């Protein structure tokens, strides 16, 4: 499992701090994109108030994953003391004013300049989203195609469990997963880049390259992309994409969670479900059903009514997949699956945060309620303890 995490930089009052370049320069003496440490790397994102933390290589066990990435969080947190800053997980910063951050202005800025020629980057779907990416390696084409199609079959339902973006602009948003709602529309100028978010099934690498990568590359060129910078596989914004450069499939549909342990749990769940799929070879759900269910889940979360043959609600489907995961998990994966089960039964992080903020807001100002709850979430990341 190869994780990539995205965290906001915030002060004690939850104010976003667009200082990722300053942090990097003070850490290593110069402004670079990424700083490599033993086991992990941290560095820039498009947004100046966000830092990425990623693995140097895929982890062979969830315990090593948790231990190493927790060490990465600790390293950053200890260093951020001198900047009076902290890391904050979840899928969106709840109080961010878009004027309070900016776009990375250093090396690689040409990529963002190209995006800016075509898309409006000054919106929540660009400046205020934090996702958790999971890279799963494959060994050969046949294996990769199966994994891709099974992940496409699964990823429509993952946000019901992983949603962690209930609040933005200082108030509860209209959806359970507000990050994905913005994500669906942030590249509306060239719709082929993100498609339906749920990937189309494919039969081969060549078909995928022709129908997906070449298509959006041509569309981007027509829209005004001046260089080949955006004709790359990683420009694809679907919820699962091929990363041919690293022989992996990258899952992008997940919100960043509140702590590393929760990200590990989601990763174990996905891997165990995939193992069950590979063993049972179930019939794939129709793409239009997946898209319909995904859109319902973005709006209503676990309570969403769905068309999936295994249940009437997203919770039903997630419980079905949990049973599949439980029957195909390794012993070390089983140590984390309880957390996924608790989320399915008791609500996603998004639903829990909203409930606690609304409850606190009955006794105080909504902004203070948000600060109170999200301060607890900062502590969850530091302590590596799930939020309940």
N, C-alpha and C positions, 0 to 999 in steps of 0.2 A: 504494500500500500504506500503510495506516494502522496502525502498531504501538502496542500497549499492553503494557508490561513490569511485572512485579512482583518486587521484590527485598526480602529480609530485611535488617534492620539488625542487625549483630552486632559483638561486640568481638573482640579478638585470640584469645580462647579459644573463639570461636564461640557465646558466650552471646547469646541474643536480647535486643535492646534495644528496649523498648516506648516509644520516644521520638520517633516521627514528628511529633507535635505540637510538641515542643520544638525539633526541627530546623527545622521550618517557621517557628516564631516567631522563632528566632534568625537565620534567613536574611532574613526580610522585616519583622521588627518586630511582627508580630501573628499570631494563629492564624487561618489561612484553610484552605480545603480544598485549593486548588491554587495553585501559583506559576508564572506564565507567563514563559518566557524566549524568546529568539529561536530559533524552530524547534522547541522542545520545552517541555513542561510537566511538573512533578513535583508530587506531593502525596499525600494520604492514601489509605488503603484501610480496609476494615473493621477489620483487625488493626492494633494500635498499633505493632507491630514491623515492619510492611511499608510500603514506599513504592512508589507507582506512578510510572512514567516513560512519557510518551506523546507522540506527535507532535501538533503544532499543526494540521497539515493533511496529507493523504496525500502520500507521496513518489512522484515520477514515475520514479525510478530506484533500484535497490538500492544503488548507491554513495552517493547522497545520504542514503538511509535509514541506512546504516551510519555515515557521517560524522557526521550530526546526532545520532543516538542515542548514539554513542560520546562526543560532546561533552557530552551530558546526563549520562552516567555519570561523566565526568571532573569536571564541575561539582559533582556531588554528592559524589564521593569526596574532592575537595580541601576542600570545606566540612566534611565529616564528620570530618576530622582533629581539629577542635576538640572534637568529642564522643567522641573515641577510638573511632570506629565505622567500619565498612566495609559495603559492599553485598555480598550473596550471592545468586546466582541459584539455579537448580534448582527442582523442583516442590514440595519440602517442606523445612522446616528439620529436619535429622536429629536434633537433640538437644532440641528444644523441649518443655518441660513446659507444659501448658496454663495453669498458674497464673502463668507467666512473662510473659504478654502480656494484653492486654485489647482492648476494642472502642472505636473512635474515639468520644470523649465530647462532641465539639463540634458545630458546625453540621452538619446532615444526620443527627444522631444519631436523629432521630425515625424515619427509615427503618429503622435497626437495631433500634430499640425495637419497631417493628411486627413485624420478623422474629422478635425474641425472644419475642413473645407466642405464637408458633406453633411455632417450631423451637428445638431445643437448640443454641445457638450455641457452647457450650463443648465443642467436639469438634474433632478434626483436620480434618474436612470443612469447617469454617468458619474456625477460627483458624490452621490450619496447611496452607494450600494456596497455591501461587503458580503462576499460569497466564500464558501469553503469548497475548494476543488479537490477531488480525489482522483489520482492517477492509478490505473490498474494495468499492468503490463500484459502483453500478449506475446505468443511465441511464433505464430505463423498466420498466414492470411485466413485460412478456414476458421481457426480459433478466434481470430479478431472479429470476423464478420458475425459469428455466433454471439460473442460477447456484446458487440455493438447492438445487435437487434434485441437481445434480452435486456440490455440496459435501457433501450428505448421503450421497451414494454413496461419496465419498472419505474422509470424516472417520472412519469406522470403522477405517481402516487407518493413519491418521496417528500414533496413539500408539505403534505399533510402532517408529517412527523417533524420535519426540519424547519418549518416556518419560524422565523425569529425577528420579524420586522413589523410589529404592530403599530408603531408610532413614528411619525415624522412631522416636521413643522410645528412641534410642540403640542400635538394632540393626536388622539387615536385615529389611525387611518381607516378608510372604509373597508379594507380587505384584511384577511388573516395574514397573507404574505404580500405586503405592499412592495417589497423589493422586486418580486417577480412581476408584479403588475407593471411597474415602471420598466423593468427589463424587457417585457414583451413589446414595448412600444418605443424604446429609446433609439431605434434605428429604422423608424418607419419610412424614412426617405429612401432606403434600399431594403425592402422587406426580405429579400432572399438571404440576407446575412444571418438573420435569426430564425427565419422560417416560422414554424408554429411553436418554437422552442423544443417541442417533442421531436426528436430526429425521425426522419423518414427511414424505413427499413431499406437495407441495401443488400445486394447479392455479391459484390466484389469491390475491391479497392478502386478499380478503374471506373466502375459505375458511380461510386461515391465521389471520386475526383471530378468526373464529368458533370454529374447532376447537382452537386453541391458546390465544390470549391471553384470550378471554372465558371459556373453560373454567377455566383455572387461577385467573383473577380471582374467579369465582364460588366455586370451591373454597376459596380463601384467605379469602374473606368468611365462608363457613360455618365455617371453622376458627377464626375469631376476629380477623381483621384488622379493626381498628376504623375505618380511613380508606381512601380510594382510593389511598393512596401505593403500594400493591403491585399495583395493576391497570395496570401499565406494561409496555411491550414488553421492557424490559431485565431484568425479573424472570425472564423465560423463561431457564431454565438448560440448555437443550439445547446440544449441541456446536457448532451453528451457529444463529444467530438473525438475524432482520431487525431492523435499526436504522432505522426509518422516519424518525426525527428527523434522520438524517444521510445518508439514501439509500445505505445500505451494508449489506452482510452481514458479521456479526462471527463469526469462527471462534474458539471457546472451548475446543476439545478438546485444545490443546497445552500441555504443561508448559513453564514458563520454562526456557530453556537456560542454559548456563554463560557465554555471552558474546553480544554483539550480533551478531557475524558469524554465529553459528550460527542465531540467530533470522532473520536476513536470508536465510540459505540455505533454511530451511524455508519461508519466505514465497515465495521464487523458485520452489521446487518446486511449491507449491500453485498458484501463478498459472500456471505453465507447463502443469501437468496440466489445469487448467480450460480453458486455451486449446485443448489437444488435444481435450477433451470437446466444446467448442463447435464445433470443426471437424468431428469425426467423428460426433457425435450418437449415442453408443453406447447400447445398451439398459441401463436402470438395473437394478441388482441388487435383488432383493426385500428389503423392509425387514426381515423376520424373519431373513434371512440376514445382513444387515449387523449386526443386534443380536447375534446369536449369535457372529459373528466378532469384534465389538468386545469382548464379554465375555471371549472366549478370549485376545485380545491384551492386555487389561488384566492378565490373569493371567500369560501366558507370553511376551509380547512377540513378537519376530521369529520365534521357534520355534513359535508357536501354530499348531495345526492349524485350517484354515479351510474354509468352504464356497464361497468365491468361485470362479467358473468359471475364473479365470486362474492358479490355483495351489493346492497342497496346504497350504502354510504361508504365514504372513503375510509372510515374507521373499520368497517367490515373487511374491506380489501386489505388494509394494513395488517389486521389480525391474521388474515389468511397468509399473507407473506411472512408474518412473524413466525407462524407455525412452520412454514417451509424453511425459514432460516434456522429455527431451533433444531430441526431434524437434520440439518446439514452443516451446522457450525462445528468448528474445531473446539477443543476444550478451552483454549485460551480466548477464543471469540465468545464463548458462552459466558465468560466472566463479565462481559459488557452488555449483553443483550437485555438484561433486566432493565437497563435505563431506557432502551427503545420501547420495551413493553409498558413502562411507566408513562412514557410520553403518549403512546397510543391510547392508553386507558384514561389518563388524567389530563391530557391536553398538551399541545406543542408548546414550546417556549414562548412563541408569540401569544398564544391564548393565555398562558400563565402571567406574562408581563402585563398584558392589557387588563386582566382581572385585578391584579394588585395595584396598578396605577389608578384605575377607576375607583377602587375601594379607598385608596389614600386620598384621592381628590375630593372625596366627600367631606374631608376634615381640613383640607388645606388647598392652596392654589395648585392648579394642574401642573405648572412648571416645577414646583417644589415636589409634587408627588412623583413626577418623572425623575427628577434628580435623586430622590430617595431610593427608588427602585433600581435605577441604573447604577447608583453607587454600590449597591449590593452585587450587581452583576460584575462590576470591576473587581470586587473582592472574590467573586466566584472564579474568575480567570486566574487571579493570583494564587488562590488556595486550591485550584483545580477541583472544585466541588460543584456539582450540578445544582441548578436553581429549581426549587420546588415551592 
